[in-house]
Amino acid sequence: MAAQAPATDRRRPGAEPPHDPREVVVEPSSGWPSLRLRELWDAHELVYFLVWRDVKVRYKQTALGVAWAVLQPLLTVVVFTLFFNRVAKISSGSLPYPVFALAGLVPWLFFSNSLTLASQSVVASANVLTKVYFPRLAIPLATTLSGLPDFGIGLLLLLVVMPFYGVVPGPELLTAPAFFLIAVAAALGVSLWFSALNVLYRDVRYVVPITVQLWLLATPIAYPVTGLGSPWNVLIGLNPMAGAVEGFRWAVAGGPTPSAGMIGLSAAVAAAFAISGAYYFRSMERRFADVI
């Protein structure tokens, strides 16, 4: 039986080889950066696994585990109640002060913990960044979203504590996710700025804790916005967490209705942080592998 002749390439000279649909070409970007959100969406499974990894790492080899998500807000409420309410005589209006403080701490702790961890996330993933390509935005995004379980535990704690003080949530509770989204946008936006800057300037890790401490004092958690006169009760909305905390507190625990101007200003600033942070992160990520 005659041997079969080897297959020959019948393409015309100079013709390009057929495109393999499994082939992915990675090229450096230039000019104005594109967010490439479709690319990030296609990697949603990767984001899920990164979130799950961060959650497991957070509580791995800890003595109390997820109990820290309960102890952190509870101990902070005790300190706030002792010093701000009993010593400084700060009034919380119609709400019992422990409920007032805890309702503000639940979204704040999500923001502060997310900012602290996500700002270091890119540098902490240096061994992966230099070996394989994937949407770099997935790293700070996953670290930010990994705080959702702690937020859920804190919210559950708040709903358990409220009845002991005679506070029952009303229909406004349905609007709580909208105010929480302001906190998520603010946390993600600021984290994108800090995580990209941290690749170039490693002393950012010293700036973040100071920023979080000062931001806490500028956020109406231990004191009500109603104590501020006009126009300060609106201008405080330049702090995106002011609107997030005031709106979330009103939605879950009741109390005075927050200023619509303050909420709108906080939402706009949080969106500006998120959009500008995403564009800055995308513009810098082409240098990550070389600098990190």
C-alpha positions in Angstrom: 0.0 0.0 0.0 1.5 3.3 -1.0 2.3 5.8 1.7 0.1 8.9 2.0 1.7 12.1 0.8 2.2 14.7 3.5 -0.3 17.5 3.6 1.0 20.7 2.0 0.1 24.3 2.7 -2.1 25.5 -0.2 -2.3 29.1 0.9 -1.1 31.8 -1.4 2.4 33.1 -0.7 2.2 36.0 1.8 -1.3 35.0 3.0 -2.0 35.3 6.7 -2.6 32.0 8.6 -6.2 31.2 9.6 -7.4 32.8 12.8 -7.6 30.5 15.8 -10.7 31.5 17.9 -8.9 30.3 21.0 -6.0 32.7 20.4 -5.8 35.8 22.5 -3.4 38.6 21.5 -2.3 40.9 24.3 -0.9 44.2 23.1 0.2 47.2 25.2 -2.3 50.1 25.1 -1.5 53.6 24.1 -3.2 57.0 24.2 -6.3 57.5 26.3 -7.0 54.4 28.3 -10.1 52.3 27.7 -11.9 50.8 30.7 -12.5 47.5 28.7 -15.4 46.6 31.0 -16.4 43.8 28.7 -13.1 42.1 29.3 -13.6 42.5 33.0 -17.1 41.0 32.7 -15.7 38.0 30.7 -13.4 37.4 33.7 -16.3 37.4 36.3 -15.4 33.8 37.3 -11.9 34.9 38.1 -13.3 37.8 40.2 -15.5 35.3 42.1 -12.5 33.0 42.9 -10.4 36.0 44.0 -13.1 37.2 46.3 -13.4 33.7 47.8 -9.6 33.5 48.2 -9.5 36.9 50.0 -12.3 35.9 52.3 -10.5 32.6 53.3 -7.2 34.3 53.7 -8.7 37.0 56.0 -9.8 34.4 58.5 -7.2 31.7 58.0 -5.5 30.6 61.2 -7.4 33.1 63.3 -8.6 32.2 66.9 -12.0 33.9 66.6 -12.6 33.7 62.9 -15.7 35.6 61.7 -16.4 36.7 65.3 -14.1 39.6 64.5 -16.8 40.9 62.2 -19.0 41.2 65.3 -16.4 42.3 67.9 -15.0 45.1 65.8 -18.3 47.2 65.5 -19.4 46.2 69.1 -16.2 47.3 70.7 -16.1 50.5 68.7 -19.7 51.3 69.7 -18.8 50.8 73.4 -15.9 53.3 73.0 -18.0 55.8 71.1 -20.8 55.6 73.6 -18.5 56.1 76.5 -16.5 59.0 75.2 -18.8 60.8 72.7 -22.2 60.3 74.4 -21.4 60.0 78.1 -18.3 62.3 78.4 -18.7 64.7 75.5 -22.6 64.7 75.8 -23.1 64.4 72.1 -26.8 63.8 71.4 -28.1 61.4 68.8 -31.6 62.9 68.6 -34.5 60.5 68.6 -32.3 57.4 68.3 -30.5 55.7 71.2 -26.9 56.4 70.9 -25.6 52.8 70.6 -28.1 52.2 67.7 -27.1 55.6 66.2 -23.4 54.7 66.3 -23.7 51.1 65.2 -25.9 52.1 62.2 -23.1 54.5 61.0 -20.3 52.0 61.7 -21.7 49.2 59.6 -21.1 50.9 56.2 -18.1 52.8 57.5 -16.2 49.6 58.5 -16.9 48.1 55.1 -15.3 51.3 53.5 -12.3 51.5 55.8 -11.4 47.8 55.7 -11.9 47.6 51.9 -9.7 50.7 51.4 -7.0 49.4 53.7 -6.8 46.0 52.1 -7.5 46.9 48.4 -4.9 49.7 48.4 -2.2 47.0 49.0 -3.8 44.3 46.7 -1.8 44.9 43.5 1.6 44.9 45.2 0.5 41.8 47.2 -0.3 40.0 43.9 3.1 40.8 42.2 4.0 37.1 41.7 0.8 36.7 39.6 1.0 40.0 37.7 4.4 39.2 36.2 3.5 35.7 35.0 0.0 35.7 33.4 -2.3 38.2 31.8 -5.8 39.0 33.2 -7.8 42.2 33.7 -5.8 43.9 36.5 -8.9 45.7 37.7 -10.1 42.3 39.0 -7.6 42.5 41.9 -8.8 45.6 43.7 -12.4 44.9 42.7 -12.2 41.4 44.3 -10.6 42.7 47.5 -13.3 45.4 47.8 -16.1 42.9 47.3 -14.5 40.5 49.8 -15.8 42.8 52.5 -19.4 42.0 51.7 -19.6 39.0 54.2 -18.4 41.2 57.0 -20.9 43.9 56.0 -23.7 41.3 56.0 -22.7 40.1 59.5 -22.6 43.7 60.8 -26.0 44.5 59.3 -27.4 41.4 60.9 -25.9 42.5 64.3 -27.6 45.9 63.9 -31.0 44.3 63.2 -30.6 42.1 66.3 -29.5 45.0 68.6 -32.2 47.5 67.4 -35.2 45.8 69.0 -33.5 45.8 72.5 -33.7 49.6 72.2 -37.2 49.7 70.9 -36.2 50.6 67.3 -37.9 48.7 64.5 -37.0 49.3 60.8 -39.7 50.7 58.6 -40.3 50.6 54.8 -37.3 52.8 54.3 -35.2 49.7 54.8 -35.8 48.9 51.1 -33.7 52.0 50.2 -30.7 50.8 52.2 -28.9 49.1 49.2 -28.9 52.4 47.3 -27.0 54.1 50.1 -24.7 51.2 50.5 -23.8 51.4 46.8 -22.5 54.9 47.5 -20.1 53.4 50.0 -19.1 50.6 47.6 -18.4 53.2 44.8 -16.3 55.3 47.2 -14.3 52.4 48.5 -13.6 51.0 45.1 -12.7 54.4 43.6 -10.3 55.5 46.3 -8.8 51.9 46.4 -8.1 52.1 42.6 -6.2 55.4 43.1 -4.2 54.1 46.1 -3.5 50.6 44.7 -2.1 52.1 41.4 -0.1 54.7 43.3 1.3 52.1 45.7 3.0 50.3 42.8 5.1 53.5 42.1 5.4 54.9 45.6 5.5 52.3 48.3 5.1 54.8 51.1 1.4 54.9 50.2 1.0 52.1 52.7 1.8 54.7 55.4 -0.6 57.3 54.0 -3.6 55.0 53.9 -4.0 54.5 57.7 -3.7 58.2 58.3 -6.2 58.9 55.6 -8.7 56.4 57.1 -8.3 58.0 60.6 -8.9 61.5 59.3 -11.7 60.4 57.1 -13.4 58.8 60.2 -13.4 62.1 62.0 -14.9 63.9 58.9 -17.7 61.3 58.7 -20.9 61.8 60.8 -20.7 58.5 62.7 -20.2 59.6 66.3 -22.1 62.9 65.8 -25.3 63.8 63.8 -25.3 66.1 60.8 -28.2 67.9 62.2 -25.8 69.7 64.6 -24.2 71.4 61.6 -25.8 74.6 60.4 -26.5 75.6 56.8 -24.8 75.3 54.3 -22.4 72.9 56.1 -25.0 70.2 56.4 -25.0 70.0 52.6 -21.3 70.7 51.9 -20.4 67.8 54.1 -21.7 65.7 51.2 -18.4 66.4 49.5 -17.3 63.5 51.7 -19.0 60.6 49.9 -19.2 58.5 53.1 -21.2 61.3 54.8 -24.2 60.7 52.5 -23.7 56.9 52.6 -23.7 56.8 56.4 -26.5 59.3 56.9 -28.7 57.7 54.3 -28.0 54.1 55.5 -28.7 55.1 59.1 -32.0 56.7 58.1 -33.0 53.7 56.0 -32.2 51.0 58.6 -32.8 52.7 62.0 -35.0 55.7 61.2 -34.4 59.2 62.6 -34.4 62.5 60.7 -34.6 62.4 57.0 -31.2 63.2 55.5 -30.8 66.2 53.2 -31.4 65.3 49.5 -28.7 67.8 48.5 -26.1 66.1 50.7 -27.1 62.6 49.5 -26.9 63.7 45.8 -23.6 65.4 46.3 -22.1 62.4 48.1 -23.4 60.1 45.3 -21.8 62.4 42.6 -18.5 62.5 44.4 -18.5 58.7 44.9 -19.2 58.2 41.2 -16.4 60.6 40.3 -14.0 58.7 42.5 -15.0 55.4 40.9 -14.7 56.6 37.3 -11.5 58.6 37.7 -9.9 55.8 39.7 -10.8 53.3 37.0 -9.3 55.4 34.3 -6.1 56.2 36.3 -5.7 52.5 37.2 -6.1 51.5 33.5 -3.6 54.2 32.4 -1.0 52.9 34.9 -1.5 49.1 34.6 0.7 48.9 31.5 3.7 49.7 33.8 2.8 47.4 36.7 4.8 44.4 35.5 7.9 46.5 34.9 7.8 48.5 38.1 6.4 46.0 40.6 
